[in-house]
Amino acid sequence: MGPKTPVTEGDFFRHPLREQINLKHPLVGLADLINWDRLGTSMSESFVSSRGRPATSPRLIAGLLYLQHAFDLSDEEVVWQWVENPYWQVFTGETYLQTEPPIDPSSLTRWRKRLGEAGVEELLAETIEAAKRAGVIKASSTKRVIVDTTVMEKAIAHPTDSRLLERCREHLVKAAARHGLKLRQNYNREAPHLASQISRYAHAKQYKRIKKALRTLRSRVGRVMRDVERQLSSTSDSSQGALQELIGRTKRILSQQQKDKNKLYALHAPEVECLAKGKARKPYEFGVKVSITTTHKEGLVVGARSMPGNPYDGHTLAEALEQAAILSDVKPEVAIVDRGYKGVAVDGVKIYHPGLRRGITRGLRAMIRRRSAIEPAIGHMKADGKLDRNWLKGAVGDAIHAVLCGAGHNLRMILRKLRLYCALVLLALLERSAAQPFAA
């Protein structure tokens, strides 16, 4: 069953929204620039069902995802602000003013899961086409791009040994109670006290006491884990898988050392990695590496992809350029990168980076110098968008979030262009009215 179509019966005495709002508003202009029919066709393929209630309108979901990442909102905030803002309702295709939330905020989670990375890439591709229609970029702008990587941090607490151990014990105790397992001792009083003492010892730089308290806490967590492991055979087959996964992650946390690789930094998010980008203010960031591709002149995002496994920057270049070529329908001919991509070659693409000397003209030097323009673009995606913290689950959530952050950045650029256009038109009208003499 496909998406439901809006019913207009009984609306003869209601005024359409477009008759009550300013049609020169940037959001109204942006809504007219987006090809909603193409988006609806591509999104409806993921929601064909032969039973159940009809699916929600693809334009509504696409519009809510656009607004959420353009204005840095949560699922709950974007749904409730949609009720209060008539321009947002026009943007999502509503004809008449609505006074109730269109969907439950949890529906956005299910839509993101069904769309996947390929589905949200269609949303990013449509923002690129809308930017061309709005005159933000030219069709030839996508032939020359800038590529860089950044870290998209995961929504986890800072991983310390005491916090991870205490979290493992809490989950084991709750899982035992949920499955009817009786523990010899759960250490609900001793373990939290040890974890708080470790933080105090760390603040006072009392490292011998930290090691002693950590050793005690690790032994307590190990006892609870082995107690649950001994009773695995008494649980049902359906619950054994979840318990074994929890026990496996607990064993990893108990055995990992400071200098180990592939450590577990969050019990609920095993995909989190520790990345060092050389920042003095933040030596280590916990999340996933993201490759960002923007146009050289305007800074419009034509590619955004998560790169799990913390690969070398140069090894991500071919994949980033391939995504940019697919989304913009134009294969990049020139790529400007930083020194981290040194020594990497991609067929059919000229790659320039700072430090090149042979054959570099004055024009090429100026083009290479503009590579740093991608840094403020990434900064705006983190400060004005949602790239600074990812709340979506799993590696798939990382990929979806990165692409939607790129779409939100493009929408903000288009809206800025439309606001500037409206301001120039208003200024021209004011100058014209001031130049005309008063009528007698």
C-alpha positions in Angstrom: 0.0 0.0 0.0 1.5 3.3 -1.1 1.6 6.6 0.7 -1.8 8.2 1.5 -2.9 11.3 -0.5 -4.3 14.3 1.4 -8.1 14.4 1.6 -9.6 17.9 0.9 -13.3 17.1 1.4 -14.9 19.5 3.9 -12.2 22.2 3.3 -14.3 24.4 1.0 -14.7 27.1 3.7 -11.0 27.1 4.8 -8.5 29.5 3.3 -5.4 27.8 1.7 -2.1 28.6 3.5 -0.6 30.2 0.4 -3.3 32.9 0.6 -2.3 33.8 4.1 1.5 33.9 4.1 4.2 35.8 2.4 5.0 34.0 -0.9 8.4 35.7 -1.1 9.5 33.9 2.1 12.8 31.9 1.5 11.2 28.7 2.6 8.4 29.0 0.1 11.0 29.7 -2.6 13.0 26.7 -1.5 9.9 24.5 -1.6 9.3 25.5 -5.2 13.0 24.7 -6.2 12.9 21.1 -4.9 11.6 18.4 -7.2 9.3 16.7 -4.8 7.8 14.3 -7.3 11.2 12.8 -8.1 11.9 12.4 -4.3 8.5 10.8 -3.7 9.1 8.3 -6.5 12.5 7.3 -5.2 11.3 7.2 -1.5 8.1 5.3 -2.2 10.0 2.3 -3.4 11.1 1.6 0.2 7.5 1.7 1.5 5.4 -0.5 -0.6 3.3 -2.7 1.6 0.3 -5.0 1.0 -1.1 -4.7 4.5 -1.4 -2.2 7.3 -2.2 1.5 7.3 -1.0 3.6 4.3 2.5 5.0 4.5 3.0 8.7 5.4 3.5 11.1 2.5 7.2 11.0 1.3 7.2 14.8 0.9 6.3 15.2 4.6 9.1 12.9 5.8 11.6 14.4 3.3 10.6 17.9 4.4 10.9 17.1 8.1 14.4 15.6 7.6 15.4 18.6 5.6 14.2 21.0 8.3 15.6 19.0 11.1 19.2 19.1 9.7 18.9 22.7 8.4 18.0 24.1 11.8 19.7 21.6 14.1 16.7 20.1 15.8 15.8 16.8 17.4 13.0 14.5 16.2 10.6 15.8 18.8 11.5 19.5 18.2 11.1 19.4 14.5 7.6 17.8 14.8 6.3 20.3 17.3 7.8 23.3 15.6 6.1 22.1 12.4 2.8 22.6 14.2 3.7 26.2 15.1 5.2 27.3 11.8 2.9 27.7 8.8 5.9 28.2 6.5 7.2 24.8 7.5 3.8 23.3 6.7 3.8 24.8 3.2 7.4 23.5 2.8 6.2 19.9 3.5 3.2 20.2 1.1 0.3 21.1 3.3 -2.5 23.0 1.7 -4.4 24.1 4.9 -3.2 25.0 8.3 -2.8 21.9 10.6 -3.1 22.1 14.4 -1.9 18.6 15.3 1.4 16.9 14.9 1.6 15.1 11.5 3.4 12.0 12.8 4.9 10.6 16.0 8.5 11.6 16.3 9.5 8.0 16.5 8.3 7.6 12.9 11.4 9.5 11.7 13.6 6.7 13.2 11.8 4.0 11.2 11.9 6.1 8.0 15.6 6.6 8.3 16.1 2.8 8.8 14.0 2.0 5.7 15.7 4.6 3.5 19.2 3.6 4.5 22.3 5.4 3.2 21.2 5.1 -0.5 17.8 6.7 0.3 19.2 9.7 2.1 21.8 10.2 -0.7 18.8 11.0 -2.9 17.9 13.8 -0.5 21.5 15.2 -0.8 21.4 14.9 -4.6 18.2 16.9 -4.7 19.7 19.7 -2.7 22.5 19.9 -5.2 20.0 20.2 -8.1 18.0 22.8 -6.1 21.2 24.8 -5.6 21.8 24.8 -9.4 18.2 26.0 -10.0 18.6 28.8 -7.4 21.9 30.0 -8.9 24.0 29.1 -5.8 26.4 27.1 -8.0 26.9 26.6 -11.7 26.6 23.3 -13.4 30.4 23.3 -14.1 31.2 24.0 -10.4 31.1 20.4 -9.5 34.1 19.6 -11.8 36.5 21.2 -9.3 36.1 20.1 -5.7 37.8 20.2 -2.3 38.1 17.0 -0.2 38.9 16.8 3.5 38.1 14.5 6.4 36.8 15.3 9.9 35.6 13.4 13.0 31.9 13.0 13.7 31.7 12.3 17.4 29.2 9.7 18.8 26.8 10.6 21.5 28.7 8.7 24.3 30.2 9.6 27.6 34.0 10.0 27.8 35.3 6.5 28.0 37.1 5.8 31.3 37.9 2.4 32.7 35.8 2.9 35.8 32.8 4.2 33.9 32.9 1.3 31.4 33.3 -1.3 34.1 30.4 0.1 36.2 28.2 0.3 33.0 29.0 -3.4 32.3 28.0 -4.4 35.9 24.8 -2.4 35.7 23.7 -4.0 32.4 24.6 -7.5 33.7 22.5 -7.0 36.9 19.5 -5.7 34.9 19.8 -8.5 32.4 19.9 -11.1 35.1 16.8 -9.6 36.8 15.0 -9.4 33.4 15.6 -13.1 32.6 15.0 -14.4 36.1 18.6 -15.2 37.1 19.5 -15.1 40.8 22.9 -13.6 41.4 25.0 -14.4 44.5 25.9 -10.8 44.9 25.2 -7.7 42.6 27.5 -5.1 44.3 24.9 -2.4 43.9 26.4 -0.5 46.8 30.1 -1.2 46.6 30.7 -0.8 42.8 29.2 2.7 42.4 31.2 3.9 45.4 34.4 2.5 43.9 33.7 4.2 40.6 33.2 7.6 42.3 36.3 7.1 44.4 38.4 6.5 41.3 37.3 9.8 39.8 38.3 11.6 43.0 41.7 9.9 43.1 42.2 10.9 39.4 41.5 14.5 40.2 44.0 14.3 43.1 46.5 12.5 40.9 46.7 9.6 43.4 47.6 6.9 40.8 48.4 4.1 43.2 45.0 4.4 44.8 43.4 4.5 41.3 45.1 1.2 40.3 44.0 -0.5 43.6 40.4 0.7 43.2 40.3 -0.3 39.6 41.6 -3.8 40.4 38.9 -4.2 43.0 36.2 -2.9 40.6 37.4 -5.2 37.8 37.2 -8.2 40.1 33.6 -7.3 41.2 32.5 -7.0 37.6 34.2 -10.3 36.7 32.3 -12.1 39.5 28.9 -10.8 38.3 29.8 -11.7 34.7 30.9 -15.3 35.5 27.7 -15.7 37.7 25.5 -14.8 34.7 27.6 -17.0 32.4 27.2 -20.1 34.5 23.4 -19.7 34.4 23.2 -19.2 30.6 22.0 -22.8 30.0 18.9 -22.2 32.2 17.6 -19.3 30.0 15.6 -19.6 26.8 17.2 -19.8 23.4 15.8 -16.4 22.4 17.5 -14.7 25.3 20.8 -16.5 25.2 22.0 -14.5 22.1 21.6 -11.1 23.8 23.2 -12.4 27.1 26.1 -13.9 25.2 26.7 -10.6 23.3 26.7 -8.7 26.6 29.1 -11.1 28.2 31.4 -10.9 25.2 31.6 -7.2 25.3 32.1 -7.3 29.1 35.1 -9.7 28.5 36.6 -7.3 26.0 36.4 -4.4 28.5 37.8 -6.5 31.3 40.8 -7.7 29.2 41.7 -4.6 27.3 44.8 -2.6 28.2 45.8 1.0 27.7 47.9 0.5 24.6 45.6 -2.1 22.9 44.1 -1.6 19.5 40.5 -2.1 18.6 39.3 -1.2 22.1 35.7 -1.0 23.1 34.8 2.6 24.1 31.1 2.3 24.6 29.1 -0.7 25.7 26.1 0.2 23.6 28.1 1.4 20.5 30.9 -1.0 19.6 31.5 0.8 16.3 33.0 3.9 18.1 36.7 4.5 17.3 39.3 6.7 18.9 40.7 9.2 16.4 43.6 11.6 16.9 43.5 14.6 14.5 46.4 16.5 16.1 44.3 19.1 17.9 45.9 20.6 21.0 42.5 21.3 22.6 41.1 17.9 21.9 43.8 15.2 21.4 41.3 12.3 21.0 37.8 12.2 19.6 35.5 9.3 19.8 33.3 8.6 16.8 33.9 7.9 13.1 35.9 9.6 10.4 33.8 11.4 7.7 34.9 12.5 4.3 33.4 15.8 3.1 33.5 17.0 -0.6 32.6 20.5 -1.5 32.7 22.6 -4.6 35.9 24.6 -4.9 34.3 28.0 -5.5 31.0 28.1 -3.5 31.6 25.4 -0.8 28.4 23.4 -1.5 28.5 19.9 -0.2 28.5 17.4 -3.1 29.6 14.4 -1.0 29.6 13.2 2.6 30.4 9.7 3.6 31.4 8.0 6.8 34.7 6.0 6.7 34.6 3.3 9.4 37.9 1.7 10.5 39.9 5.0 10.7 41.5 4.7 7.3 44.4 6.8 6.1 43.0 10.0 4.5 44.5 9.2 1.1 42.7 5.8 0.9 39.3 7.6 1.2 39.8 9.9 -1.8 38.7 7.5 -4.6 35.5 6.6 -2.7 34.7 10.3 -1.9 35.1 11.4 -5.6 33.0 8.5 -6.8 30.1 9.6 -4.5 30.5 13.2 -5.7 30.3 12.0 -9.3 27.1 10.0 -8.6 25.3 12.6 -6.6 26.1 15.6 -8.9 26.0 13.7 -12.2 29.3 15.3 -13.1 32.7 13.6 -12.6 35.2 15.8 -10.8 38.2 16.7 -12.9 40.2 18.6 -10.3 40.5 17.7 -6.6 42.2 20.0 -4.1 43.3 18.2 -0.9 45.7 18.7 2.0 49.0 17.1 2.7 47.4 14.0 4.3 46.4 12.8 0.7 50.0 13.1 -0.6 51.0 10.4 -3.0 47.5 9.3 -3.9 46.4 9.1 -7.6 42.8 8.7 -9.0 42.2 7.9 -12.7 41.0 10.8 -14.6 41.3 13.3 -11.8 44.0 15.9 -11.3 45.0 16.1 -7.6 46.7 19.1 -6.1 47.9 19.7 -2.6 50.0 22.3 -0.8 53.7 21.8 -1.2 53.7 21.0 -4.9 56.4 22.9 -6.8 56.9 21.5 -10.3 54.5 22.9 -12.9 52.5 25.0 -10.5 51.5 28.3 -12.1 50.2 31.4 -10.3 46.6 30.4 -11.0 47.1 26.9 -9.7 48.8 28.3 -6.6 45.8 30.5 -5.9 43.5 27.5 -6.5 45.5 25.4 -4.0 45.5 28.2 -1.5 41.7 28.1 -1.5 41.7 24.5 -0.1 41.3 25.9 3.4 37.8 27.2 2.4 36.5 23.7 3.3 37.5 24.2 7.0 34.8 26.9 7.8 32.3 24.8 5.8 33.0 21.9 8.2 32.8 24.3 11.1 29.4 25.5 10.1 28.2 21.9 9.6 29.2 21.3 13.3 28.1 24.6 14.8 24.9 25.3 12.8 24.1 21.7 11.8 24.2 18.3 13.6 27.7 17.1 12.5 29.2 17.7 15.9 27.3 14.9 17.6 25.7 11.8 16.2 22.7 10.3 18.1 21.8 7.6 15.5 22.6 4.0 16.3 25.2 1.8 14.7 27.5 2.1 11.7 24.4 2.6 9.4 23.4 5.5 11.6 26.8 7.1 11.1 26.5 6.9 7.4 22.9 8.3 7.3 23.7 11.1 9.7 26.8 12.3 7.7 24.8 12.5 4.4 21.9 14.3 6.1 24.3 16.8 7.6 25.6 17.6 4.1 22.0 18.1 2.9 21.3 20.5 5.8 24.4 22.6 5.0 23.2 22.9 1.4 19.8 24.0 2.4 21.2 26.7 4.6 23.3 28.0 1.7 20.2 28.1 -0.6 18.1 29.9 2.1 20.9 32.5 2.5 20.9 33.1 -1.2 17.1 33.5 -1.3 17.2 35.9 1.7 19.8 38.0 0.0 17.7 38.1 -3.2 14.6 39.2 -1.2 16.7 41.9 0.5 18.0 43.2 -2.8 14.5 43.4 -4.3 13.2 45.3 -1.3 16.1 47.7 -1.4 15.5 48.3 -5.2 11.8 49.0 -4.5 12.7 51.5 -1.7 15.2 53.3 -3.9 12.7 53.5 -6.7 10.0 54.9 -4.4 12.4 57.5 -3.0 13.5 58.6 -6.4 9.9 59.3 -7.6 8.6 62.8 -6.8 5.5 63.2 -4.7 2.3 63.5 -6.6 0.5 66.9 -6.5 
